[in-house]
Amino acid sequence: MDLLIKSAKIVDPLSKHHGKKMDVLIENGILTSIKPQIPEQKCKTFKCPGLHLSPGWFDMHANFRDPGMEYQETLETGTESAMQGGFTGVALYPATHPPIDNKAGIDYIQSKTKKFLVDVFPFGTVSKGGSGKELSEMFDMHQAGALAFTDDKKSIQNANLLKIALQYAMGFNGLIINFPNDRTISRNGVVNEGKEGAETGLRGIPALAEELMVSRDLFLAGYCNSKIHISTISCGKSVDLIERAKKSGLAVSTEIASHQIFLDDTYIKIFDSNYKVLPPLRNADEIKALIKGIKNGVIDVICSDHSPEDEETKRKEFDDAAFGIIGLETCFAIANTVLRKIIPLEKIIEKICHNPRKILGLEIPEIIEGKKANFTLFNPDTEWIFSKNHIFSKSKNTPFEGVKLTGKALGVFNNGQWRECK
């Protein structure tokens, strides 16, 4: 498809056009011309006040539940949600039924999504069935196209298994991702352990459960001299531990879910299970520490942690409801709302575009003439109210309905396909 974009401010530090307002012409899926003025063409033209253009955003932590739980999400509805949120690429966690723990599972995802606008990159499990007992067929999955290996929120409790996985993955430069949650500490907790949780009478999850496992995982990665990615941290001490590890030369990266810097644990007082997430919503001091970690570069990635759940699993007593919220449609807007006056816009884009691809060894799209067109159009200053009309996920489990956000994706282009966001 051919497309002419008028007067868009380029946000791409890798491009000579960074920070400039330019017209951009795309022909046959290629960025053919980037100039201050391009005459109208015999193709679709897109223009909008406050228009910005960056390389296509990439979400590093999404669940689409397909295969096995298509009543919660499918590959089609999940990628539609991603596209509407401004993403041209997603990394899929293997929390399906059955879990993706072999080559056939990787092949299934790739074959079903190969013609999509949104690039889909599957992860495989570290352990067979995500059971935490023995290694999965990681090498076979790697050869089939798995970019990384994780048991998702089923944290690897067995230190020796994680050690073996780290050592084994080194043989093919594989990446192990672990969610830090020592279940001997967190046990059956459902909210942050603290004043707010105590007042509700709900069982608490101490920050210690995360911090102990972060410390253990960093120690194991150092012992194995391997790289590791620690997913969705939520505590200031975790940031400190990772910062020290990075300064010592350890190949560690980490992420936060965008909702973790927008919502604190006071929201649990209304007992709405849409606020039940893992890790749990922490207190204001922890949020300040996370924002500091984003600002100083310790936290590499901001992700959606998109976790669709149907009404049957969510509309229960808080104790019994499933963890998780959907987040692809709101990920950028939430991060931008919180961070827009704290860090430059290009740093926000770096954490939802460049860094995820760097960590996963993917090519980073560039806004340069002659390159394949893979970009997101957005307005970082648009104020809007998130509503049901903005939800394209098959599941509706979000606490952000009716919330005013700042910054919105307007359109995406990838794989020769163009779509406007609603």
Buried (B, 14 or more C-beta within 10 A) or exposed (E): EBBBBBBBBBBBBEBEBBEEBBBBBBBEBBBBBBEEEBEEEEEEEBEBEBBBBBBBBBBBBBBBBBBEBBEBBBBBBBBBBBBBBBBBBBBBBBBBEBBBBBBEBBBBBBEBBEEBBBBBBBBBBBBBBBEBEEBBBBBBBBEBBBBBBBBBBBBBBEEEBBBBBBBBBBEEEBBBBBBBBBBEBBEEBBBBBBEBBEEBEBBBBBBBBBBBBBBBBBBBBBEBEBBBBBBBBBBBBBBBBBBEBBEEEBBBBBBBBBBBBBBBBBBBBEBEBBBBBBBBBBBEEBBEBBBBBBEEBBBBBBBBBBBBBBEEBBEEEBBEBBBBBBBBBBBBBBBBBBBBEEBEBBBBBBBBBBBBBBBBEBEBBBBEBEBBBBBBBBBBBBEBEBEEEBBBBBBBBBBBBEBEBBBBBBBBBBBBBBBBBE
